[in-house]
């Protein structure tokens, strides 16, 4: 990947914490967008997905809603 992965999160989301831990362990750079810190971030999530669900993970042109449900495909993309 040429640009860092983007992850939209909230502090109380366990799936968000799992995703961030996994990316750190795999040394995958990412930019975190905490949806509680900026009202524009939830709007970006809604534009990307049609929903307001975190984590929303953007890898290039791919957008994933949730980490655990998309783990296999995410793992394949970062390998």
KOLNU-935814 format. One record per residue: residue number from 1; x, y, z of N, C-alpha, C, CB in turn. Coordinates in steps of 0.05 Angstrom, whole numbers, plus 5000, padded with zeros to 4 digits. Glycine has a CB too. Layout:
BEGIN
<site><resi>NUM</resi><n_c1>X</n_c1><n_c2>Y</n_c2><n_c3>Z</n_c3><ca_c1>X</ca_c1><ca_c2>Y</ca_c2><ca_c3>Z</ca_c3><c_c1>X</c_c1><c_c2>Y</c_c2><c_c3>Z</c_c3><cb_c1>X</cb_c1><cb_c2>Y</cb_c2><cb_c3>Z</cb_c3></site>
...
END
This chain:
BEGIN
<site><resi>1</resi><n_c1>5017</n_c1><n_c2>4976</n_c2><n_c3>5000</n_c3><ca_c1>5000</ca_c1><ca_c2>5000</ca_c2><ca_c3>5000</ca_c3><c_c1>5018</c_c1><c_c2>5025</c_c2><c_c3>5000</c_c3><cb_c1>4981</cb_c1><cb_c2>5000</cb_c2><cb_c3>5024</cb_c3></site>
<site><resi>2</resi><n_c1>5011</n_c1><n_c2>5044</n_c2><n_c3>4984</n_c3><ca_c1>5027</ca_c1><ca_c2>5068</ca_c2><ca_c3>4983</ca_c3><c_c1>5019</c_c1><c_c2>5089</c_c2><c_c3>5003</c_c3><cb_c1>5025</cb_c1><cb_c2>5080</cb_c2><cb_c3>4955</cb_c3></site>
<site><resi>3</resi><n_c1>4994</n_c1><n_c2>5090</n_c2><n_c3>5010</n_c3><ca_c1>4985</ca_c1><ca_c2>5109</ca_c2><ca_c3>5030</ca_c3><c_c1>4977</c_c1><c_c2>5094</c_c2><c_c3>5055</c_c3><cb_c1>4962</cb_c1><cb_c2>5126</cb_c2><cb_c3>5020</cb_c3></site>
<site><resi>4</resi><n_c1>4980</n_c1><n_c2>5107</n_c2><n_c3>5079</n_c3><ca_c1>4972</ca_c1><ca_c2>5093</ca_c2><ca_c3>5103</ca_c3><c_c1>4942</c_c1><c_c2>5086</c_c2><c_c3>5103</c_c3><cb_c1>4978</cb_c1><cb_c2>5110</cb_c2><cb_c3>5127</cb_c3></site>
<site><resi>5</resi><n_c1>4937</n_c1><n_c2>5064</n_c2><n_c3>5115</n_c3><ca_c1>4909</ca_c1><ca_c2>5055</ca_c2><ca_c3>5119</ca_c3><c_c1>4895</c_c1><c_c2>5076</c_c2><c_c3>5137</c_c3><cb_c1>4909</cb_c1><cb_c2>5026</cb_c2><cb_c3>5131</cb_c3></site>
<site><resi>6</resi><n_c1>4869</n_c1><n_c2>5079</n_c2><n_c3>5133</n_c3><ca_c1>4853</ca_c1><ca_c2>5096</ca_c2><ca_c3>5151</ca_c3><c_c1>4835</c_c1><c_c2>5079</c_c2><c_c3>5167</c_c3><cb_c1>4838</cb_c1><cb_c2>5118</cb_c2><cb_c3>5134</cb_c3></site>
<site><resi>7</resi><n_c1>4832</n_c1><n_c2>5087</n_c2><n_c3>5193</n_c3><ca_c1>4813</ca_c1><ca_c2>5072</ca_c2><ca_c3>5209</ca_c3><c_c1>4797</c_c1><c_c2>5093</c_c2><c_c3>5225</c_c3><cb_c1>4827</cb_c1><cb_c2>5052</cb_c2><cb_c3>5228</cb_c3></site>
<site><resi>8</resi><n_c1>4771</n_c1><n_c2>5091</n_c2><n_c3>5222</n_c3><ca_c1>4752</ca_c1><ca_c2>5109</ca_c2><ca_c3>5237</ca_c3><c_c1>4743</c_c1><c_c2>5093</c_c2><c_c3>5262</c_c3><cb_c1>4728</cb_c1><cb_c2>5117</cb_c2><cb_c3>5219</cb_c3></site>
<site><resi>9</resi><n_c1>4746</n_c1><n_c2>5106</n_c2><n_c3>5285</n_c3><ca_c1>4742</ca_c1><ca_c2>5092</ca_c2><ca_c3>5311</ca_c3><c_c1>4726</c_c1><c_c2>5109</c_c2><c_c3>5330</c_c3><cb_c1>4769</cb_c1><cb_c2>5084</cb_c2><cb_c3>5323</cb_c3></site>
<site><resi>10</resi><n_c1>4719</n_c1><n_c2>5096</n_c2><n_c3>5353</n_c3><ca_c1>4710</ca_c1><ca_c2>5110</ca_c2><ca_c3>5377</ca_c3><c_c1>4724</c_c1><c_c2>5096</c_c2><c_c3>5400</c_c3><cb_c1>4678</cb_c1><cb_c2>5109</cb_c2><cb_c3>5380</cb_c3></site>
<site><resi>11</resi><n_c1>4729</n_c1><n_c2>5110</n_c2><n_c3>5422</n_c3><ca_c1>4745</ca_c1><ca_c2>5099</ca_c2><ca_c3>5444</ca_c3><c_c1>4733</c_c1><c_c2>5074</c_c2><c_c3>5457</c_c3><cb_c1>4749</cb_c1><cb_c2>5120</cb_c2><cb_c3>5465</cb_c3></site>
<site><resi>12</resi><n_c1>4707</n_c1><n_c2>5071</n_c2><n_c3>5457</n_c3><ca_c1>4694</ca_c1><ca_c2>5048</ca_c2><ca_c3>5470</ca_c3><c_c1>4690</c_c1><c_c2>5024</c_c2><c_c3>5453</c_c3><cb_c1>4668</cb_c1><cb_c2>5057</cb_c2><cb_c3>5481</cb_c3></site>
<site><resi>13</resi><n_c1>4700</n_c1><n_c2>5024</n_c2><n_c3>5429</n_c3><ca_c1>4696</ca_c1><ca_c2>5002</ca_c2><ca_c3>5410</ca_c3><c_c1>4718</c_c1><c_c2>4980</c_c2><c_c3>5412</c_c3><cb_c1>4695</cb_c1><cb_c2>5013</cb_c2><cb_c3>5381</cb_c3></site>
<site><resi>14</resi><n_c1>4710</n_c1><n_c2>4956</n_c2><n_c3>5421</n_c3><ca_c1>4730</ca_c1><ca_c2>4935</ca_c2><ca_c3>5424</ca_c3><c_c1>4741</c_c1><c_c2>4926</c_c2><c_c3>5397</c_c3><cb_c1>4718</cb_c1><cb_c2>4912</cb_c2><cb_c3>5440</cb_c3></site>
<site><resi>15</resi><n_c1>4724</n_c1><n_c2>4925</n_c2><n_c3>5377</n_c3><ca_c1>4733</ca_c1><ca_c2>4917</ca_c2><ca_c3>5350</ca_c3><c_c1>4754</c_c1><c_c2>4937</c_c2><c_c3>5340</c_c3><cb_c1>4709</cb_c1><cb_c2>4914</cb_c2><cb_c3>5330</cb_c3></site>
<site><resi>16</resi><n_c1>4750</n_c1><n_c2>4962</n_c2><n_c3>5346</n_c3><ca_c1>4770</ca_c1><ca_c2>4983</ca_c2><ca_c3>5339</ca_c3><c_c1>4797</c_c1><c_c2>4977</c_c2><c_c3>5352</c_c3><cb_c1>4760</cb_c1><cb_c2>5011</cb_c2><cb_c3>5346</cb_c3></site>
<site><resi>17</resi><n_c1>4796</n_c1><n_c2>4971</n_c2><n_c3>5378</n_c3><ca_c1>4820</ca_c1><ca_c2>4965</ca_c2><ca_c3>5393</ca_c3><c_c1>4835</c_c1><c_c2>4941</c_c2><c_c3>5381</c_c3><cb_c1>4814</cb_c1><cb_c2>4961</cb_c2><cb_c3>5423</cb_c3></site>
<site><resi>18</resi><n_c1>4820</n_c1><n_c2>4920</n_c2><n_c3>5374</n_c3><ca_c1>4832</ca_c1><ca_c2>4896</ca_c2><ca_c3>5362</ca_c3><c_c1>4845</c_c1><c_c2>4903</c_c2><c_c3>5336</c_c3><cb_c1>4810</cb_c1><cb_c2>4874</cb_c2><cb_c3>5358</cb_c3></site>
<site><resi>19</resi><n_c1>4832</n_c1><n_c2>4919</n_c2><n_c3>5319</n_c3><ca_c1>4843</ca_c1><ca_c2>4926</ca_c2><ca_c3>5293</ca_c3><c_c1>4868</c_c1><c_c2>4942</c_c2><c_c3>5297</c_c3><cb_c1>4822</cb_c1><cb_c2>4943</cb_c2><cb_c3>5277</cb_c3></site>
<site><resi>20</resi><n_c1>4868</n_c1><n_c2>4962</n_c2><n_c3>5314</n_c3><ca_c1>4892</ca_c1><ca_c2>4978</ca_c2><ca_c3>5318</ca_c3><c_c1>4915</c_c1><c_c2>4961</c_c2><c_c3>5329</c_c3><cb_c1>4887</cb_c1><cb_c2>5001</cb_c2><cb_c3>5337</cb_c3></site>
<site><resi>21</resi><n_c1>4910</n_c1><n_c2>4943</n_c2><n_c3>5348</n_c3><ca_c1>4930</ca_c1><ca_c2>4926</ca_c2><ca_c3>5358</ca_c3><c_c1>4942</c_c1><c_c2>4908</c_c2><c_c3>5336</c_c3><cb_c1>4919</cb_c1><cb_c2>4908</cb_c2><cb_c3>5381</cb_c3></site>
<site><resi>22</resi><n_c1>4924</n_c1><n_c2>4897</n_c2><n_c3>5320</n_c3><ca_c1>4934</ca_c1><ca_c2>4880</ca_c2><ca_c3>5298</ca_c3><c_c1>4952</c_c1><c_c2>4895</c_c2><c_c3>5279</c_c3><cb_c1>4910</cb_c1><cb_c2>4867</cb_c2><cb_c3>5283</cb_c3></site>
<site><resi>23</resi><n_c1>4943</n_c1><n_c2>4919</n_c2><n_c3>5271</n_c3><ca_c1>4959</ca_c1><ca_c2>4935</ca_c2><ca_c3>5252</ca_c3><c_c1>4986</c_c1><c_c2>4942</c_c2><c_c3>5264</c_c3><cb_c1>4944</cb_c1><cb_c2>4960</cb_c2><cb_c3>5243</cb_c3></site>
<site><resi>24</resi><n_c1>4987</n_c1><n_c2>4949</n_c2><n_c3>5290</n_c3><ca_c1>5012</ca_c1><ca_c2>4955</ca_c2><ca_c3>5303</ca_c3><c_c1>5030</c_c1><c_c2>4930</c_c2><c_c3>5303</c_c3><cb_c1>5008</cb_c1><cb_c2>4965</cb_c2><cb_c3>5331</cb_c3></site>
<site><resi>25</resi><n_c1>5019</n_c1><n_c2>4907</n_c2><n_c3>5310</n_c3><ca_c1>5035</ca_c1><ca_c2>4882</ca_c2><ca_c3>5311</ca_c3><c_c1>5046</c_c1><c_c2>4875</c_c2><c_c3>5284</c_c3><cb_c1>5017</cb_c1><cb_c2>4859</cb_c2><cb_c3>5322</cb_c3></site>
<site><resi>26</resi><n_c1>5031</n_c1><n_c2>4881</n_c2><n_c3>5263</n_c3><ca_c1>5039</ca_c1><ca_c2>4875</ca_c2><ca_c3>5236</ca_c3><c_c1>5056</c_c1><c_c2>4897</c_c2><c_c3>5223</c_c3><cb_c1>5015</cb_c1><cb_c2>4869</cb_c2><cb_c3>5218</cb_c3></site>
<site><resi>27</resi><n_c1>5060</n_c1><n_c2>4919</n_c2><n_c3>5239</n_c3><ca_c1>5075</ca_c1><ca_c2>4942</ca_c2><ca_c3>5230</ca_c3><c_c1>5063</c_c1><c_c2>4954</c_c2><c_c3>5205</c_c3><cb_c1>5104</cb_c1><cb_c2>4934</cb_c2><cb_c3>5225</cb_c3></site>
<site><resi>28</resi><n_c1>5037</n_c1><n_c2>4956</n_c2><n_c3>5205</n_c3><ca_c1>5022</ca_c1><ca_c2>4969</ca_c2><ca_c3>5183</ca_c3><c_c1>5016</c_c1><c_c2>4997</c_c2><c_c3>5192</c_c3><cb_c1>4996</cb_c1><cb_c2>4953</cb_c2><cb_c3>5176</cb_c3></site>
<site><resi>29</resi><n_c1>5027</n_c1><n_c2>5017</n_c2><n_c3>5177</n_c3><ca_c1>5021</ca_c1><ca_c2>5045</ca_c2><ca_c3>5185</ca_c3><c_c1>4991</c_c1><c_c2>5051</c_c2><c_c3>5180</c_c3><cb_c1>5039</cb_c1><cb_c2>5064</cb_c2><cb_c3>5170</cb_c3></site>
<site><resi>30</resi><n_c1>4980</n_c1><n_c2>5066</n_c2><n_c3>5198</n_c3><ca_c1>4952</ca_c1><ca_c2>5074</ca_c2><ca_c3>5195</ca_c3><c_c1>4948</c_c1><c_c2>5102</c_c2><c_c3>5207</c_c3><cb_c1>4933</cb_c1><cb_c2>5054</cb_c2><cb_c3>5208</cb_c3></site>
<site><resi>31</resi><n_c1>4927</n_c1><n_c2>5115</n_c2><n_c3>5197</n_c3><ca_c1>4919</ca_c1><ca_c2>5140</ca_c2><ca_c3>5209</ca_c3><c_c1>4892</c_c1><c_c2>5135</c_c2><c_c3>5222</c_c3><cb_c1>4917</cb_c1><cb_c2>5163</cb_c2><cb_c3>5187</cb_c3></site>
<site><resi>32</resi><n_c1>4890</n_c1><n_c2>5143</n_c2><n_c3>5247</n_c3><ca_c1>4865</ca_c1><ca_c2>5139</ca_c2><ca_c3>5262</ca_c3><c_c1>4848</c_c1><c_c2>5164</c_c2><c_c3>5262</c_c3><cb_c1>4871</cb_c1><cb_c2>5130</cb_c2><cb_c3>5291</cb_c3></site>
<site><resi>33</resi><n_c1>4823</n_c1><n_c2>5161</n_c2><n_c3>5258</n_c3><ca_c1>4804</ca_c1><ca_c2>5183</ca_c2><ca_c3>5258</ca_c3><c_c1>4783</c_c1><c_c2>5176</c_c2><c_c3>5280</c_c3><cb_c1>4790</cb_c1><cb_c2>5187</cb_c2><cb_c3>5231</cb_c3></site>
<site><resi>34</resi><n_c1>4786</n_c1><n_c2>5189</n_c2><n_c3>5303</n_c3><ca_c1>4769</ca_c1><ca_c2>5184</ca_c2><ca_c3>5326</ca_c3><c_c1>4743</c_c1><c_c2>5201</c_c2><c_c3>5322</c_c3><cb_c1>4783</cb_c1><cb_c2>5192</cb_c2><cb_c3>5353</cb_c3></site>
<site><resi>35</resi><n_c1>4722</n_c1><n_c2>5187</n_c2><n_c3>5317</n_c3><ca_c1>4696</ca_c1><ca_c2>5199</ca_c2><ca_c3>5310</ca_c3><c_c1>4684</c_c1><c_c2>5216</c_c2><c_c3>5333</c_c3><cb_c1>4676</cb_c1><cb_c2>5178</cb_c2><cb_c3>5302</cb_c3></site>
<site><resi>36</resi><n_c1>4695</n_c1><n_c2>5213</n_c2><n_c3>5357</n_c3><ca_c1>4685</ca_c1><ca_c2>5230</ca_c2><ca_c3>5380</ca_c3><c_c1>4700</c_c1><c_c2>5256</c_c2><c_c3>5381</c_c3><cb_c1>4688</cb_c1><cb_c2>5215</cb_c2><cb_c3>5406</cb_c3></site>
<site><resi>37</resi><n_c1>4722</n_c1><n_c2>5259</n_c2><n_c3>5366</n_c3><ca_c1>4739</ca_c1><ca_c2>5283</ca_c2><ca_c3>5367</ca_c3><c_c1>4733</c_c1><c_c2>5303</c_c2><c_c3>5346</c_c3><cb_c1>4767</cb_c1><cb_c2>5275</cb_c2><cb_c3>5365</cb_c3></site>
<site><resi>38</resi><n_c1>4719</n_c1><n_c2>5295</n_c2><n_c3>5325</n_c3><ca_c1>4714</ca_c1><ca_c2>5313</ca_c2><ca_c3>5302</ca_c3><c_c1>4688</c_c1><c_c2>5305</c_c2><c_c3>5289</c_c3><cb_c1>4737</cb_c1><cb_c2>5313</cb_c2><cb_c3>5281</cb_c3></site>
<site><resi>39</resi><n_c1>4668</n_c1><n_c2>5323</n_c2><n_c3>5288</n_c3><ca_c1>4642</ca_c1><ca_c2>5317</ca_c2><ca_c3>5277</ca_c3><c_c1>4643</c_c1><c_c2>5310</c_c2><c_c3>5247</c_c3><cb_c1>4623</cb_c1><cb_c2>5339</cb_c2><cb_c3>5282</cb_c3></site>
<site><resi>40</resi><n_c1>4664</n_c1><n_c2>5317</n_c2><n_c3>5234</n_c3><ca_c1>4667</ca_c1><ca_c2>5310</ca_c2><ca_c3>5205</ca_c3><c_c1>4672</c_c1><c_c2>5281</c_c2><c_c3>5201</c_c3><cb_c1>4689</cb_c1><cb_c2>5327</cb_c2><cb_c3>5192</cb_c3></site>
<site><resi>41</resi><n_c1>4685</n_c1><n_c2>5268</n_c2><n_c3>5220</n_c3><ca_c1>4693</ca_c1><ca_c2>5240</ca_c2><ca_c3>5216</ca_c3><c_c1>4668</c_c1><c_c2>5221</c_c2><c_c3>5214</c_c3><cb_c1>4710</cb_c1><cb_c2>5230</cb_c2><cb_c3>5239</cb_c3></site>
<site><resi>42</resi><n_c1>4648</n_c1><n_c2>5223</n_c2><n_c3>5231</n_c3><ca_c1>4624</ca_c1><ca_c2>5207</ca_c2><ca_c3>5227</ca_c3><c_c1>4611</c_c1><c_c2>5212</c_c2><c_c3>5200</c_c3><cb_c1>4604</cb_c1><cb_c2>5211</cb_c2><cb_c3>5250</cb_c3></site>
<site><resi>43</resi><n_c1>4612</n_c1><n_c2>5237</n_c2><n_c3>5191</n_c3><ca_c1>4600</ca_c1><ca_c2>5243</ca_c2><ca_c3>5165</ca_c3><c_c1>4616</c_c1><c_c2>5230</c_c2><c_c3>5142</c_c3><cb_c1>4599</cb_c1><cb_c2>5274</cb_c2><cb_c3>5161</cb_c3></site>
<site><resi>44</resi><n_c1>4643</n_c1><n_c2>5229</n_c2><n_c3>5145</n_c3><ca_c1>4659</ca_c1><ca_c2>5215</ca_c2><ca_c3>5125</ca_c3><c_c1>4652</c_c1><c_c2>5186</c_c2><c_c3>5124</c_c3><cb_c1>4689</cb_c1><cb_c2>5219</cb_c2><cb_c3>5131</cb_c3></site>
<site><resi>45</resi><n_c1>4649</n_c1><n_c2>5174</n_c2><n_c3>5148</n_c3><ca_c1>4641</ca_c1><ca_c2>5145</ca_c2><ca_c3>5149</ca_c3><c_c1>4614</c_c1><c_c2>5141</c_c2><c_c3>5135</c_c3><cb_c1>4639</cb_c1><cb_c2>5136</cb_c2><cb_c3>5179</cb_c3></site>
<site><resi>46</resi><n_c1>4595</n_c1><n_c2>5159</n_c2><n_c3>5140</n_c3><ca_c1>4569</ca_c1><ca_c2>5156</ca_c2><ca_c3>5127</ca_c3><c_c1>4571</c_c1><c_c2>5159</c_c2><c_c3>5097</c_c3><cb_c1>4549</cb_c1><cb_c2>5177</cb_c2><cb_c3>5138</cb_c3></site>
<site><resi>47</resi><n_c1>4588</n_c1><n_c2>5177</n_c2><n_c3>5087</n_c3><ca_c1>4592</ca_c1><ca_c2>5180</ca_c2><ca_c3>5058</ca_c3><c_c1>4605</c_c1><c_c2>5155</c_c2><c_c3>5046</c_c3><cb_c1>4610</cb_c1><cb_c2>5205</cb_c2><cb_c3>5052</cb_c3></site>
<site><resi>48</resi><n_c1>4624</n_c1><n_c2>5144</n_c2><n_c3>5061</n_c3><ca_c1>4639</ca_c1><ca_c2>5120</ca_c2><ca_c3>5051</ca_c3><c_c1>4621</c_c1><c_c2>5095</c_c2><c_c3>5051</c_c3><cb_c1>4663</cb_c1><cb_c2>5115</cb_c2><cb_c3>5068</cb_c3></site>
<site><resi>49</resi><n_c1>4604</n_c1><n_c2>5092</n_c2><n_c3>5071</n_c3><ca_c1>4591</ca_c1><ca_c2>5066</ca_c2><ca_c3>5075</ca_c3><c_c1>4560</c_c1><c_c2>5068</c_c2><c_c3>5074</c_c3><cb_c1>4599</cb_c1><cb_c2>5055</cb_c2><cb_c3>5101</cb_c3></site>
<site><resi>50</resi><n_c1>4549</n_c1><n_c2>5091</n_c2><n_c3>5077</n_c3><ca_c1>4520</ca_c1><ca_c2>5094</ca_c2><ca_c3>5079</ca_c3><c_c1>4510</c_c1><c_c2>5089</c_c2><c_c3>5107</c_c3><cb_c1>4507</cb_c1><cb_c2>5075</cb_c2><cb_c3>5060</cb_c3></site>
<site><resi>51</resi><n_c1>4529</n_c1><n_c2>5083</n_c2><n_c3>5126</n_c3><ca_c1>4523</ca_c1><ca_c2>5077</ca_c2><ca_c3>5153</ca_c3><c_c1>4542</c_c1><c_c2>5092</c_c2><c_c3>5172</c_c3><cb_c1>4525</cb_c1><cb_c2>5046</cb_c2><cb_c3>5159</cb_c3></site>
<site><resi>52</resi><n_c1>4537</n_c1><n_c2>5091</n_c2><n_c3>5197</n_c3><ca_c1>4556</ca_c1><ca_c2>5103</ca_c2><ca_c3>5217</ca_c3><c_c1>4564</c_c1><c_c2>5081</c_c2><c_c3>5236</c_c3><cb_c1>4543</cb_c1><cb_c2>5127</cb_c2><cb_c3>5232</cb_c3></site>
<site><resi>53</resi><n_c1>4581</n_c1><n_c2>5063</n_c2><n_c3>5226</n_c3><ca_c1>4591</ca_c1><ca_c2>5040</ca_c2><ca_c3>5241</ca_c3><c_c1>4621</c_c1><c_c2>5041</c_c2><c_c3>5242</c_c3><cb_c1>4581</cb_c1><cb_c2>5014</cb_c2><cb_c3>5228</cb_c3></site>
<site><resi>54</resi><n_c1>4632</n_c1><n_c2>5036</n_c2><n_c3>5266</n_c3><ca_c1>4661</ca_c1><ca_c2>5034</ca_c2><ca_c3>5269</ca_c3><c_c1>4668</c_c1><c_c2>5006</c_c2><c_c3>5279</c_c3><cb_c1>4671</cb_c1><cb_c2>5056</cb_c2><cb_c3>5289</cb_c3></site>
<site><resi>55</resi><n_c1>4692</n_c1><n_c2>4997</n_c2><n_c3>5273</n_c3><ca_c1>4711</ca_c1><ca_c2>5011</ca_c2><ca_c3>5257</ca_c3><c_c1>4704</c_c1><c_c2>5010</c_c2><c_c3>5227</c_c3><cb_c1>4739</cb_c1><cb_c2>5000</cb_c2><cb_c3>5262</cb_c3></site>
<site><resi>56</resi><n_c1>4709</n_c1><n_c2>5032</n_c2><n_c3>5214</n_c3><ca_c1>4709</ca_c1><ca_c2>5032</ca_c2><ca_c3>5185</ca_c3><c_c1>4738</c_c1><c_c2>5035</c_c2><c_c3>5177</c_c3><cb_c1>4691</cb_c1><cb_c2>5056</cb_c2><cb_c3>5173</cb_c3></site>
<site><resi>57</resi><n_c1>4746</n_c1><n_c2>5016</n_c2><n_c3>5160</n_c3><ca_c1>4775</ca_c1><ca_c2>5014</ca_c2><ca_c3>5152</ca_c3><c_c1>4776</c_c1><c_c2>5019</c_c2><c_c3>5122</c_c3><cb_c1>4787</cb_c1><cb_c2>4987</cb_c2><cb_c3>5160</cb_c3></site>
<site><resi>58</resi><n_c1>4793</n_c1><n_c2>5038</n_c2><n_c3>5115</n_c3><ca_c1>4797</ca_c1><ca_c2>5045</ca_c2><ca_c3>5086</ca_c3><c_c1>4825</c_c1><c_c2>5037</c_c2><c_c3>5079</c_c3><cb_c1>4792</cb_c1><cb_c2>5075</cb_c2><cb_c3>5081</cb_c3></site>
<site><resi>59</resi><n_c1>4827</n_c1><n_c2>5019</n_c2><n_c3>5059</n_c3><ca_c1>4853</ca_c1><ca_c2>5009</ca_c2><ca_c3>5048</ca_c3><c_c1>4852</c_c1><c_c2>5015</c_c2><c_c3>5018</c_c3><cb_c1>4858</cb_c1><cb_c2>4979</cb_c2><cb_c3>5055</cb_c3></site>
<site><resi>60</resi><n_c1>4864</n_c1><n_c2>5037</n_c2><n_c3>5010</n_c3><ca_c1>4863</ca_c1><ca_c2>5044</ca_c2><ca_c3>4982</ca_c3><c_c1>4835</c_c1><c_c2>5049</c_c2><c_c3>4973</c_c3><cb_c1>4876</cb_c1><cb_c2>5023</cb_c2><cb_c3>4965</cb_c3></site>
<site><resi>61</resi><n_c1>4826</n_c1><n_c2>5033</n_c2><n_c3>4954</n_c3><ca_c1>4798</ca_c1><ca_c2>5036</ca_c2><ca_c3>4944</ca_c3><c_c1>4778</c_c1><c_c2>5018</c_c2><c_c3>4959</c_c3><cb_c1>4797</cb_c1><cb_c2>5029</cb_c2><cb_c3>4914</cb_c3></site>
<site><resi>62</resi><n_c1>4788</n_c1><n_c2>5001</n_c2><n_c3>4977</n_c3><ca_c1>4771</ca_c1><ca_c2>4983</ca_c2><ca_c3>4992</ca_c3><c_c1>4762</c_c1><c_c2>4996</c_c2><c_c3>5018</c_c3><cb_c1>4786</cb_c1><cb_c2>4956</cb_c2><cb_c3>4997</cb_c3></site>
<site><resi>63</resi><n_c1>4737</n_c1><n_c2>4992</n_c2><n_c3>5024</n_c3><ca_c1>4725</ca_c1><ca_c2>5002</ca_c2><ca_c3>5049</ca_c3><c_c1>4713</c_c1><c_c2>4978</c_c2><c_c3>5064</c_c3><cb_c1>4704</cb_c1><cb_c2>5024</cb_c2><cb_c3>5044</cb_c3></site>
<site><resi>64</resi><n_c1>4721</n_c1><n_c2>4974</n_c2><n_c3>5089</n_c3><ca_c1>4711</ca_c1><ca_c2>4952</ca_c2><ca_c3>5105</ca_c3><c_c1>4695</c_c1><c_c2>4964</c_c2><c_c3>5129</c_c3><cb_c1>4734</cb_c1><cb_c2>4934</cb_c2><cb_c3>5115</cb_c3></site>
<site><resi>65</resi><n_c1>4672</n_c1><n_c2>4952</n_c2><n_c3>5134</n_c3><ca_c1>4656</ca_c1><ca_c2>4959</ca_c2><ca_c3>5158</ca_c3><c_c1>4661</c_c1><c_c2>4937</c_c2><c_c3>5178</c_c3><cb_c1>4626</cb_c1><cb_c2>4963</cb_c2><cb_c3>5151</cb_c3></site>
<site><resi>66</resi><n_c1>4675</n_c1><n_c2>4943</n_c2><n_c3>5199</n_c3><ca_c1>4682</ca_c1><ca_c2>4923</ca_c2><ca_c3>5219</ca_c3><c_c1>4709</c_c1><c_c2>4910</c_c2><c_c3>5213</c_c3><cb_c1>4660</cb_c1><cb_c2>4902</cb_c2><cb_c3>5221</cb_c3></site>
<site><resi>67</resi><n_c1>4722</n_c1><n_c2>4900</n_c2><n_c3>5234</n_c3><ca_c1>4748</ca_c1><ca_c2>4887</ca_c2><ca_c3>5232</ca_c3><c_c1>4745</c_c1><c_c2>4857</c_c2><c_c3>5232</c_c3><cb_c1>4766</cb_c1><cb_c2>4897</cb_c2><cb_c3>5253</cb_c3></site>
<site><resi>68</resi><n_c1>4733</n_c1><n_c2>4847</n_c2><n_c3>5253</n_c3><ca_c1>4731</ca_c1><ca_c2>4818</ca_c2><ca_c3>5257</ca_c3><c_c1>4718</c_c1><c_c2>4804</c_c2><c_c3>5233</c_c3><cb_c1>4716</cb_c1><cb_c2>4811</cb_c2><cb_c3>5283</cb_c3></site>
<site><resi>69</resi><n_c1>4696</n_c1><n_c2>4816</n_c2><n_c3>5224</n_c3><ca_c1>4681</ca_c1><ca_c2>4804</ca_c2><ca_c3>5201</ca_c3><c_c1>4697</c_c1><c_c2>4804</c_c2><c_c3>5175</c_c3><cb_c1>4655</cb_c1><cb_c2>4818</cb_c2><cb_c3>5197</cb_c3></site>
<site><resi>70</resi><n_c1>4716</n_c1><n_c2>4822</n_c2><n_c3>5173</n_c3><ca_c1>4732</ca_c1><ca_c2>4825</ca_c2><ca_c3>5148</ca_c3><c_c1>4761</c_c1><c_c2>4817</c_c2><c_c3>5151</c_c3><cb_c1>4730</cb_c1><cb_c2>4853</cb_c2><cb_c3>5138</cb_c3></site>
<site><resi>71</resi><n_c1>4767</n_c1><n_c2>4804</n_c2><n_c3>5174</n_c3><ca_c1>4795</ca_c1><ca_c2>4799</ca_c2><ca_c3>5181</ca_c3><c_c1>4810</c_c1><c_c2>4784</c_c2><c_c3>5158</c_c3><cb_c1>4797</cb_c1><cb_c2>4783</cb_c2><cb_c3>5206</cb_c3></site>
<site><resi>72</resi><n_c1>4799</n_c1><n_c2>4763</n_c2><n_c3>5147</n_c3><ca_c1>4813</ca_c1><ca_c2>4747</ca_c2><ca_c3>5127</ca_c3><c_c1>4821</c_c1><c_c2>4764</c_c2><c_c3>5103</c_c3><cb_c1>4795</cb_c1><cb_c2>4724</cb_c2><cb_c3>5117</cb_c3></site>
<site><resi>73</resi><n_c1>4802</n_c1><n_c2>4780</n_c2><n_c3>5093</n_c3><ca_c1>4809</ca_c1><ca_c2>4797</ca_c2><ca_c3>5069</ca_c3><c_c1>4829</c_c1><c_c2>4819</c_c2><c_c3>5076</c_c3><cb_c1>4783</cb_c1><cb_c2>4809</cb_c2><cb_c3>5058</cb_c3></site>
<site><resi>74</resi><n_c1>4826</n_c1><n_c2>4831</n_c2><n_c3>5100</n_c3><ca_c1>4845</ca_c1><ca_c2>4851</ca_c2><ca_c3>5108</ca_c3><c_c1>4873</c_c1><c_c2>4839</c_c2><c_c3>5111</c_c3><cb_c1>4836</cb_c1><cb_c2>4864</cb_c2><cb_c3>5135</cb_c3></site>
<site><resi>75</resi><n_c1>4874</n_c1><n_c2>4816</n_c2><n_c3>5123</n_c3><ca_c1>4900</ca_c1><ca_c2>4803</ca_c2><ca_c3>5127</ca_c3><c_c1>4913</c_c1><c_c2>4797</c_c2><c_c3>5100</c_c3><cb_c1>4897</cb_c1><cb_c2>4777</cb_c2><cb_c3>5143</cb_c3></site>
<site><resi>76</resi><n_c1>4898</n_c1><n_c2>4787</n_c2><n_c3>5081</n_c3><ca_c1>4909</ca_c1><ca_c2>4781</ca_c2><ca_c3>5054</ca_c3><c_c1>4919</c_c1><c_c2>4807</c_c2><c_c3>5041</c_c3><cb_c1>4888</cb_c1><cb_c2>4768</cb_c2><cb_c3>5037</cb_c3></site>
<site><resi>77</resi><n_c1>4905</n_c1><n_c2>4829</n_c2><n_c3>5044</n_c3><ca_c1>4913</ca_c1><ca_c2>4854</ca_c2><ca_c3>5031</ca_c3><c_c1>4939</c_c1><c_c2>4865</c_c2><c_c3>5043</c_c3><cb_c1>4891</cb_c1><cb_c2>4874</cb_c2><cb_c3>5034</cb_c3></site>
<site><resi>78</resi><n_c1>4945</n_c1><n_c2>4860</n_c2><n_c3>5069</n_c3><ca_c1>4969</ca_c1><ca_c2>4872</ca_c2><ca_c3>5080</ca_c3><c_c1>4993</c_c1><c_c2>4854</c_c2><c_c3>5078</c_c3><cb_c1>4964</cb_c1><cb_c2>4878</cb_c2><cb_c3>5109</cb_c3></site>
<site><resi>79</resi><n_c1>4989</n_c1><n_c2>4829</n_c2><n_c3>5070</n_c3><ca_c1>5011</ca_c1><ca_c2>4810</ca_c2><ca_c3>5068</ca_c3><c_c1>5027</c_c1><c_c2>4814</c_c2><c_c3>5042</c_c3><cb_c1>5002</cb_c1><cb_c2>4781</cb_c2><cb_c3>5069</cb_c3></site>
END
